[in-house]
Amino acid sequence: MYKVNINDIVKVKLTEHGKKIEREKNEKLNELISAFGGQVSEYKPSVDEDGYTTYQLWSLFGTFGSHMGLTQELPFETEIIITKAKPMNTKIQTD
């Protein structure tokens, strides 16, 4: 067993559906920024040389949580890279 902190960095490979969600999220943010007179930047997904996008775990949940569930199209591939995890005592208590 391993401990993972919700602030830890994880990497996922976005599907086309996930890229669409990210793009739409960015467009909504840009609309809000523009409404308050701010500068709007063009959406550029941040993808590493292996095709992974990096998030803090809590941000991954926040961005895609409502888009995940039975019968829903996956926003990212099912394997996730957790960049650090701490081994923990595997003894399981039985009460």
N, C-alpha and C positions, 0 to 999 in steps of 0.2 A: 504494500500500500504506500501511497505517496500523499503528501500534503501539498495542496496548491492554493495559493492566495489569489483572491479575485483581482488584485492589482498586478499579478504576474502577466508577462507578455506571452501571447500565444500567436501562432501563425496558422492561417487557413488558406485553402485555394478556393476562391470564389467561383461559383457557377455563373452562367450568364444571368440567371435570375438574381443572384446576389449582387452582381454588378449593377443591375437595373435598380435594385433597392438602394444601393449606395448613391447612384446617380440622382434618383428622385429625392433622397434625403438631402443631398448637397444642393439641389435646385430649391428646395423649400428653405434651407438655411440662407441661400443667396437672396431669395425674395425678402426674407426678414431683414437681412443686412441692408439691402437696397432701400427698404421702406424707411430705415433710419438714417439714410444718407451715406451708408458705408460703401466701401469698394468691394466689388464682387470679383471673385477669382473663378477661372474656368476649372471645371472638375477634371482632376487628373488622378486616377487611382494609383496608389502607391503599391507597386508589386515588385518583389525582389527577383533576382535572376532565375530562381527556381519556380516562380509563379505564385509565391505566397504573399499574402497581405497580413500585416502585423496589427494586432489590437491588444489593449489590456483586456483581460478576460471579462471584466464587468462591462466594458464597451461593446464587446462582441455580443454579450447577452442583450444589452440595451438596443443595439442596432438590429439584430436578427431574431430576437426571442419571439416576437409576435408573428413572425413569418415561419415558425417551425412547429411542426406537429404532424400527427397522422394525416395522410393524404395530401399534405402540402408539399410543394416543390421545394427542394433543398436550396438554400442560398449559398452553401459551400459544401465541399466534399466532406465525407464523414470522418476522415482522419485529421486530427489536430496536433500540431507540434506545440508542446508546452516547453518553453525555453529553460525553465528551471522548476524543479519540484524536489521537495525534501522527503527522503525516505522516513517512514515513521514506524514505530513499534507495531508489528503486525498481530500481536496478541489481541484477540477480540474478547471483550468481557461479555459474559452471559449472566444476566440478572434474573 
